[in-house]
Each structure stands twice: as C-alpha cells, then as structure tokens.
C-alpha cells in the first residue's frame, strides 16, 4: 500500500515540520500496515491518496490515524 499526502505550499510549512510530520505519519501507519510506503510533499493544494487500500475498513483506519496525527501536535516538540 502507498499513502501520498500533498500539503498546500501556500501554508508555508517549514522543512523541519514536514520532516517531523513525515516521521510521525510513517511510524503510525507502518505500525498498522508494515508494508506501506508514506510520501509527503508540498503542492498546489492539500490531498490524501491511499493507493492499494482495497478494504473500506483499511481506508477508515488510515483516515482515523491521519486525523489523529493532524490533531495531536505532540510530534512537533
């Protein structure tokens, strides 16, 4: 499976925050789905793609996990 997250470059997110976010998302996603590749980059808008997640339950779990990372700012410290 592959999770691709594109964050709006107009939000002016620093590289250190991008790195910390990638590390936290990768850690949490790979704990549930060990074979998953996580890519995070900046683009013209924000979007999330989950390629290879065939079950609706897997997609829901990934959505919940990503929501938790976004809401939990402890990885920023």
C-alpha positions in Angstrom: 0.0 0.0 0.0 1.1 3.6 -0.5 -0.1 6.7 1.3 0.5 10.0 -0.5 -0.1 13.3 1.3 0.2 16.6 -0.5 0.1 19.7 1.6 -0.7 23.1 0.2 2.5 25.0 -0.4 0.7 28.3 0.4 0.6 27.2 4.0 4.3 27.8 4.2 5.2 24.7 6.2 8.9 24.6 7.1 11.0 21.6 6.1 11.6 20.7 9.8 7.8 20.4 10.3 7.4 18.5 7.1 10.1 16.1 8.3 8.6 15.6 11.7 5.2 15.1 10.2 6.5 12.5 7.7 8.3 10.7 10.5 5.2 10.6 12.8 2.8 9.5 10.0 5.3 6.8 8.8 5.7 5.5 12.3 2.0 5.2 13.0 1.0 3.9 9.5 3.7 1.3 9.4 2.7 0.1 12.9 -0.7 -0.9 11.4 0.3 -1.7 7.8 4.0 -2.7 7.8 4.5 -2.8 4.1 3.2 0.8 3.5 5.2 3.5 1.8 4.4 7.0 3.0 5.2 10.0 0.8 4.6 13.6 1.9 5.2 16.6 -0.3 4.1 20.1 -1.0 1.8 21.0 -3.9 -0.8 23.4 -5.2 -3.5 22.0 -2.8 -3.9 19.6 0.1 -5.0 16.0 -0.7 -4.5 12.5 0.6 -4.4 9.4 -1.6 -4.4 5.8 -0.3 -3.3 3.6 -3.1 -3.7 -0.2 -2.7 -6.1 0.0 0.3 -8.7 -2.3 -1.0 -10.9 -2.7 2.1 -13.1 0.1 3.3 -12.1 -0.8 6.8 -8.4 -0.2 6.0 -9.3 3.2 4.4 -11.3 4.1 7.5 -8.5 3.1 9.8 -6.0 5.1 7.8 -8.3 8.1 7.8 -8.7 7.9 11.6 -4.9 7.5 12.0 -4.2 10.6 9.9 -6.8 12.6 11.6 -5.2 11.7 15.0 -1.8 12.8 13.7 -3.2 16.1 12.5 -5.0 16.8 15.8 -2.1 15.6 18.0 0.6 18.2 17.9 3.0 16.4 20.3 5.2 15.3 17.4 6.0 19.0 16.8 8.0 19.2 20.0 
